[in-house]
Amino acid sequence: MLQLCLPLHAAEGELRLRVRGSADGVGFAAHREALVAAQHEVMREILRSKVASGDLRPFRSMIRKAEHYVTRVEELHIDNHEGETRVEVDAYVDMASVEQDLATLVLPRLPTPPTVSCLVAIETNGAVEVESPGTTEEALVKGLENLGLDAQPHTAHDALFSASDYHDAVLGDLAASARYARETLADVVLIGVVTLERNESQDGGTAGRTRASLNLKVLRGNDGDLLDVFARSAAITGLDPESCREEVLGDVAAKVIGDVTVSTVLSVLSMQKQDEVLITLQNPGSRSRLAAFTDVFQREPLIDSISESFFSERLARIRLGYAGSLAYLVDQIDQQVFEGWRLEVNEVVGREMTLSFISGE
């Protein structure tokens, strides 16, 4: 149902968009149709900002029920022109509902489940420890898997990272977290600290209160960009400090799993451009070897652009502006040698390729 309001400020979690709508005819019915058309346009604008491919056909059901997400409409202008009613409105949108429904609609349609890497440290009495893995991290992994994501604890990367790398990612600045995220090869990386406190009863009783507070960063693995930051807390009162500790660490993870799932799915959706290819290169070694690889595509007229997202001796990511077949790209690099190294195709999923440099000797 439409609700016409006096000027209002957007509430927390609402997005205000100014749009126009029109309908044939004049009078009350045409006026209402124009307002409905404006709400549909609101949904198209929001979806265009979140769907990288630009194809909105899978989301027509959300557009049709735009009034479910538009909490109120402030009408700014109405006029009639050549038998048409036109309106201009400010529409206020419940973005939490939009994003949750969008993620629910998208997740079963993805070619593969989004991958999530979890790294959560425990802080007790001022001391921070990266456990292997801790209760909160294990609960996050299990909860995300139950919702259909491919989640892993940080220990899945032990062959790549040392204990100091994990601590730097958790305790360092955002740049340190981003560097770690880019090297995990996950779609989304969770990095957080859960602070644990125990307050014993002051009235002579034996029960105490245990509280866990989780601060969690959600980063995109492709480029290390920060997507979201969540803060959640949970508390429990009980006799046994150890059992309370385990329960509250699991409870605080449960409170963030839904938000993390939505953030992950929308991140993957925003990266799925049909005219782009993401190439992950394992073991590039040197920049000169990477340059030898990109030179192959510099001469290719079908490739519109080449950009580097990340480089280290262990891993590089290259983004190509290219709308053609990935098989054609593989043919261009097959049997070539780059400073004595050749490339092996590890995986091709959707518009993403993972290649490894291996010695040509």
Summary of the structure (lengths in Angstrom):
residues: 361
radius of gyration: 25.3
end to end distance: 70.4
largest distance: 81.9
contacts: 1156
relative contact order: 0.10
helix: 37%
strand: 36%
